[in-house]
């Protein structure tokens, strides 16, 4: 009798979390190292901070699963710089988490793609431009060729895959071409605006900073040309248009339905906020009680933010039809029709 009850509890806990406004999704910085130097990124990378062992990761995520978290976005830094990343992904998948790996694509290999393809996970590759010089200006590294090789390796990846493009002044004329390329390669396009001065996330870079009306025109053009598939990805583009025009958005649910965990186990509402506790030392409930809800609301009111993780769960709950359209887009794998 104990086993069926345990299974029932596992199934009900995330539902109870949604009703109670507790996390079901975690963004996890599996490492704090990166081989790019993106102009828009202000995360504390490559500074020698502690990274949890595989065993410590297993321990905290076992607890998070019991607490009702079911979705994990695994990123860095560049996560594929971590040598035991495949084993960590296998560990998390075996626990029952639904995983998304977020990578710049420079370290993908045929063997790694085949190994990851055995797991029920999605993958997201970051690509802002198809122009080599623009890529170097935005990403601070001459890596476009490696990224395109990684994209080609994912051609036969058996699960949904995304290509994320951040709109800045440097690449705004290139964005439609990037989106078309993504869909031609079977990727779902995720397009967000470059943000600066959003909490601790996003730094000002004069080369990348744009006029809002010009950036809004880029997003509106994607919608007019029907380059973004229906569902949440289209809703996100619409939200970017609204934000760039100074309109108020629906609330961000960072710290409510989602949390962020860095490689040392530190937890924050999202990566735009400082840590308030560490899962190696405190329970999730103790950490949630430390979140500054007024600061989260202030951030939400002034940003559309390309931290999708803070908005996706709440948006799906508020817009169930959008969720259904998103599911159809996933099955189409982003192909242009």
C-alpha positions in Angstrom: 0.0 0.0 0.0 2.9 2.4 0.8 4.2 2.3 -2.8 0.9 3.3 -4.5 0.5 6.1 -2.0 4.0 7.3 -2.7 3.3 7.3 -6.4 0.1 9.2 -5.9 1.9 11.8 -3.8 4.5 12.2 -6.5 1.8 12.9 -9.1 -0.2 15.3 -6.9 2.6 17.4 -5.5 3.2 19.5 -8.6 -0.5 20.0 -9.0 -0.7 21.2 -5.4 2.3 23.5 -6.1 0.5 25.1 -9.0 -2.6 25.7 -6.8 -0.5 27.1 -4.0 1.9 29.2 -6.1 5.0 27.1 -5.4 7.8 26.1 -7.9 7.4 23.4 -10.5 10.3 24.7 -12.7 14.0 25.3 -11.9 16.6 27.0 -14.0 19.9 25.3 -13.0 23.3 26.8 -13.8 25.2 23.5 -13.8 28.5 25.4 -14.1 29.7 28.9 -14.0 32.2 28.8 -16.9 31.7 30.0 -20.4 33.8 30.1 -23.6 31.9 33.1 -25.0 31.8 36.7 -23.7 28.4 37.9 -24.7 28.0 41.7 -24.6 24.6 41.4 -23.0 25.5 38.9 -20.3 26.4 40.0 -16.8 26.3 36.7 -15.0 29.2 36.1 -12.6 31.1 33.6 -14.9 34.7 32.4 -15.0 35.5 33.7 -11.5 36.5 30.4 -9.8 33.3 30.0 -7.8 32.4 26.6 -6.3 30.5 24.1 -8.4 28.6 21.3 -6.8 29.7 17.7 -7.3 27.6 15.3 -9.2 26.6 13.7 -5.9 25.6 17.0 -4.3 23.5 17.7 -7.4 21.8 14.4 -7.0 21.0 15.2 -3.4 19.5 18.6 -3.8 17.4 17.6 -6.9 16.1 14.5 -5.1 14.7 16.9 -2.6 13.3 19.3 -5.2 11.5 16.4 -6.9 9.9 15.5 -3.6 8.9 19.2 -3.3 7.1 19.1 -6.6 9.6 20.6 -9.1 9.3 18.7 -12.4 10.9 20.8 -15.1 14.6 21.8 -15.2 16.3 24.1 -17.6 20.0 23.2 -17.5 22.4 26.0 -18.6 25.7 27.6 -17.6 27.9 29.4 -18.4 28.3 26.9 -21.2 27.1 23.6 -19.7 29.0 21.4 -22.1 32.2 22.7 -20.6 31.4 20.5 -17.6 32.8 17.0 -18.3 30.2 15.1 -16.3 27.3 16.9 -17.9 26.0 13.8 -19.7 26.0 11.8 -16.5 24.2 14.7 -14.6 21.5 14.9 -17.3 21.1 11.1 -17.1 20.8 11.3 -13.3 18.1 14.1 -13.5 16.2 12.3 -16.2 16.2 9.0 -14.1 14.6 11.0 -11.2 11.7 11.9 -13.5 12.5 15.5 -14.4 11.6 17.0 -17.8 14.8 18.5 -19.0 15.9 21.3 -21.4 19.6 21.8 -22.2 20.5 25.4 -23.1 23.9 25.7 -24.9 25.7 28.0 -27.3 26.3 24.9 -29.5 30.0 25.2 -29.8 30.8 22.0 -27.9 28.3 19.6 -29.5 29.7 16.4 -31.0 28.1 13.5 -32.8 28.7 11.2 -29.8 27.2 13.7 -27.4 24.1 14.4 -29.5 23.5 10.6 -29.9 23.9 10.1 -26.1 21.6 13.0 -25.2 19.1 11.8 -27.8 18.5 8.7 -25.7 17.0 10.9 -23.0 13.5 12.5 -23.2 14.9 16.1 -23.3 14.7 19.2 -25.4 17.7 21.2 -26.4 18.1 25.0 -27.1 20.9 26.5 -29.1 21.7 30.2 -28.9 22.3 31.9 -32.3 21.8 35.6 -32.8 23.1 36.0 -36.4 24.4 34.1 -39.4 27.1 36.8 -40.1 30.5 36.0 -38.7 31.5 39.5 -37.8 28.2 40.3 -36.1 28.5 37.0 -34.2 32.0 38.1 -33.0 30.7 41.5 -32.0 27.8 40.1 -30.0 29.3 37.0 -28.5 32.9 38.2 -28.0 34.3 35.1 -29.8 34.8 33.9 -33.4 32.7 30.7 -33.0 29.9 30.9 -35.7 31.4 28.0 -37.7 31.3 25.7 -34.6 27.8 26.7 -33.8 26.6 25.9 -37.3 28.3 22.6 -37.1 26.5 21.9 -33.9 23.2 22.9 -35.5 23.9 20.4 -38.4 24.6 17.6 -35.9 21.2 18.2 -34.4 19.4 17.6 -37.7 18.3 14.2 -36.7 17.9 14.9 -32.9 14.7 13.0 -32.1 13.2 15.5 -29.7 12.0 19.1 -29.9 14.8 21.7 -30.3 14.8 25.4 -30.0 17.0 28.2 -31.5 17.2 31.3 -29.3 17.9 34.7 -30.9 18.4 37.9 -28.8 17.6 41.1 -30.7 20.1 43.9 -30.4 21.2 46.9 -32.5 23.9 44.8 -34.1 21.7 42.0 -35.4 18.2 43.4 -35.8 18.4 43.4 -39.6 19.4 39.8 -39.5 16.7 38.4 -37.2 14.2 37.3 -39.9 17.0 35.4 -41.6 17.9 33.7 -38.4 14.3 32.7 -37.7 13.9 31.3 -41.2 17.1 29.4 -40.8 15.9 28.0 -37.5 12.7 26.7 -39.0 14.4 25.3 -42.1 16.6 23.3 -39.8 13.7 22.0 -37.8 14.2 24.3 -34.8 11.5 26.3 -33.0 12.5 30.0 -32.9 12.7 31.8 -29.5 13.1 35.5 -30.1 13.6 38.0 -27.2 14.8 41.5 -26.8 18.2 42.4 -25.4 17.7 43.9 -21.9 20.1 45.9 -19.8 19.8 46.9 -16.2 17.3 44.1 -15.3 18.3 43.3 -11.7 21.8 41.6 -11.9 21.0 40.3 -15.4 21.9 42.1 -18.6 24.6 44.8 -18.7 24.6 48.0 -20.8 26.6 47.7 -24.0 26.5 50.7 -26.3 27.2 48.6 -29.3 24.1 46.5 -28.6 21.6 49.0 -27.2 18.8 49.9 -29.6 16.0 52.4 -30.1 12.8 50.8 -28.8 10.7 51.7 -31.8 13.2 50.1 -34.1 13.4 46.9 -32.1 9.6 46.7 -31.8 9.4 46.9 -35.6 11.6 43.8 -35.8 9.2 41.8 -33.6 6.1 43.1 -35.4 7.6 42.1 -38.7 8.1 38.5 -37.4 4.5 38.4 -36.5 3.2 40.0 -39.7 5.2 37.5 -41.8 4.0 34.6 -39.6 7.5 33.4 -39.0 6.8 32.5 -35.3 4.7 29.4 -34.8 1.4 29.7 -32.8 1.4 29.2 -29.0 3.7 30.5 -26.3 6.6 31.4 -28.6 4.3 33.8 -30.5 2.9 35.1 -27.2 6.4 35.9 -26.1 7.1 37.9 -29.3 3.8 39.7 -28.8 4.9 40.5 -25.2 8.2 41.9 -26.4 6.3 44.2 -28.8 4.1 45.4 -25.9 7.0 46.0 -23.6 9.0 47.9 -26.3 6.0 50.1 -26.8 5.8 50.9 -23.0 2.7 48.7 -22.3 2.3 46.8 -19.1 2.6 43.0 -19.2 1.1 40.2 -17.2 3.0 39.5 -14.0 6.2 37.5 -13.9 6.0 34.4 -11.7 9.7 34.1 -10.8 9.9 32.9 -7.3 6.4 31.6 -7.5 6.2 28.9 -10.1 9.9 28.9 -10.9 13.3 29.4 -9.2 16.9 29.7 -10.2 19.8 27.6 -8.8 23.4 28.3 -9.5 26.2 25.8 -9.6 27.0 26.2 -5.9 23.4 25.5 -4.8 22.5 29.1 -4.3 18.8 29.9 -5.0 17.2 33.1 -6.2 13.7 33.9 -7.7 15.5 34.1 -11.1 19.0 34.9 -12.4 18.2 38.6 -12.3 18.2 38.5 -8.5 20.8 37.8 -5.8 20.7 34.5 -3.9 18.9 34.3 -0.6 20.0 30.8 0.5 21.7 27.6 -0.4 20.0 24.2 -0.9 23.0 22.4 0.6 22.2 24.2 3.9 18.5 25.1 3.8 15.2 23.6 2.7 13.3 24.9 -0.3 10.5 26.2 2.0 13.0 28.1 4.1 14.5 29.7 1.0 11.1 30.6 -0.5 10.2 32.5 2.7 13.2 34.8 2.1 12.2 36.0 -1.4 11.5 39.7 -1.7 8.1 39.7 -3.4 7.9 43.5 -3.8 11.2 43.5 -5.6 10.0 40.8 -8.0 6.9 42.8 -8.7 8.9 45.9 -9.4 11.1 44.0 -11.9 8.1 42.4 -13.5 6.4 45.8 -14.0 9.3 47.2 -16.0 10.6 44.4 -18.1 9.5 41.8 -20.6 12.8 40.0 -19.9 14.3 37.3 -21.9 14.3 35.1 -18.8 11.5 33.0 -20.2 11.5 30.7 -17.3 9.9 33.3 -15.0 6.9 33.7 -17.2 6.2 30.5 -19.1 4.3 28.5 -16.4 2.0 31.4 -15.4 1.3 32.3 -19.1 0.3 28.7 -19.8 -2.0 28.6 -16.8 -3.6 31.9 -17.8 -3.8 31.1 -21.5 -4.7 27.4 -21.9 -5.5 27.8 -25.6 -2.0 29.2 -26.1 -0.7 26.1 -24.3 -2.5 23.8 -26.7 -1.1 25.7 -29.7 2.4 25.4 -28.2 2.0 21.6 -28.0 1.0 21.5 -31.7 4.1 23.6 -32.5 6.3 21.1 -30.6 5.0 18.2 -32.7 5.7 20.2 -35.9 9.4 20.7 -34.9 9.3 24.3 -36.2 9.1 23.4 -39.9 7.9 26.2 -42.2 4.6 25.4 -43.9 
